[in-house]
Amino acid sequence: MRGPDAVATAAAVRDGRTDARTVTEEAIDRIRTLDPALGAVVHTRFDAARAEIAAGLPDGPLHGVPMLVKDLGTEVAGLPATGGSRLFADATARRDSELVARYRRAGAVVLGTTNTPELGLNASTEPALFGPTRNPWSPAHSPGGSSGGSAAAVAAGMVPVAHASDGGGSIRIPAAACGLFGLKPSRGRVSPAPRPTTLSGLLSAHHALTTTVRDSALLLDVAAGPLPGDAYAAPAPAAPFAELARRAPGRLRIGLITALPDGPGVHPDCERAVRAAALLCERLGHHVTETTAPYRPDDVGATSGVLMGADLVAQIDARLAVLGRPPADDDIEPFTRVLYDHYRTLPAADVSRALRRAQEIGWETGAVFRSLDVTLAPTLARPTPPLGTLDTAEPESIYRHGSVYSAFTSVYNVTGMPAMSVPFGHDGQGLPLGVQFGAPLGGEGVLLALAAQLEEAAPWGTAPGPA
């Protein structure tokens, strides 16, 4: 079962009701007990964490809070930086990413890294390198992806919070699958330094998976802010996010979206959940109107695919240059190889066209916020799938199913706008469902305030222990 959230943990350490060493040892015990059944944690640094506590942690807002970091795009000094790929299996991080350094300066205790599909290319976490991560609600089911390891660790109660990242829904999809709160921030809210992310940096955002809204707001305050030289930055918030989350959201104009033009059919359980969320919003005083999505998911997917595909080629080629050899047959999974072979022949003009189309999609999507404050939709068009449904060893299974699980989420990566998945209800098997709210660029404060209101009005439950 889950313990105190990060805010409560830091307060208990600060007030002397416990100490960082005790909290950390309890988290280590939970990881050792729970993770063998779930496969969420891939590398640990328990002794290093103990040494940091003994030396004295910074007196910041996360003082003494144990956490985990996703093994993709954000690195922990001294730990492998594999991205879930055999091609990077022996790569070791030489220094912390800026985001990890900010967590540490805030007093957090980093205990290790979490599982991810190879290079983040799947909505389920089932890499060949480490094997699948299992959902704490049902070990036969996926925890989502690509932040599935972080989601499973938090949902199972190993740690109160974990880092996550989102290039097409990779925070929000596992949040929905595991009954967690997951906010994808605005483009440029969190610096990717020191890893240049080229074109996919327009799509990917780093933040966290949490059990409470206040934890997400606190972690965003710790993480947010550009470094000099960052290519872009999100608009500065009017106040700290923790304060914005405590404010009443006011009467919001909410646009309800239950279907997508030429998109996948929405499962009845998912539609019931989003309509129930809309009714709750109305009872809370918001004005909800049904609206039509201003985008087609196949258009968004094609645009996103080019931008992420170009970055994939650059990433793999850079690694092969370090190794001094061509790719071997077992370096990357079959689905990754299909993408690599396809996008390495992509004309430069196609990349430029995709960038232009991304801007057009941003304008088209942004137009709905002239009359709306936020949009509301299912996070997923289908309930959480069993493990094996999205199988990168069979690329056809990804093409057949993958777009179903990113149909509602990916547009917020292409546009750079913030979006969040809020736990809301369960499917017919008792697995959690999520509903997604989106806002204009810089609108995290409104989303957090609304989420806190929903959290109070309809508290989300906790996951059972693994079977």
Buried (B, 14 or more C-beta within 10 A) or exposed (E): EBBBBBBBBBBBBBEEEBEBBBBBBBBBEBBEEBBEBBBBBBBBBBEBBBEBBEEEBEEBBBBBBBBBBBBBBBBBBEBBBBBBBBBBEEBBBEEBBBBBBBBBEBBBBBBBBBBBBBBBBBBBBBBBBBEBBBBBBBBEBBBBBBBBBBBBBBBBBBBBBBBBBBBBBBBBBBBBBBBBBBBBBBBBBBBBBEBEBBBBBBBBBBBBBBBBBBBBBBBBBBBBBBEEEBEEBBEEBEEBBBBBBBBEBEEBBBBBBBBBEEBBEBBEBBBBBBBBBBEBBEEBEBEBEEBEBBBBBBBBBEBBBBBBBBBBBBBBEEBBEEBEEEBEEEBBBBBBBBBBEEBBEBEEEBBEEBBEBBBEBBEBBBEBBEEBBBBBBBBBBBBBBEBBBBBBEEBEBBEEBBBBBBBBBBBBBBBBBBBBBBBBBBBEEEBBBBBBBBBBBBBBBBBBBBBBBBBEEBEBEBBEEBE
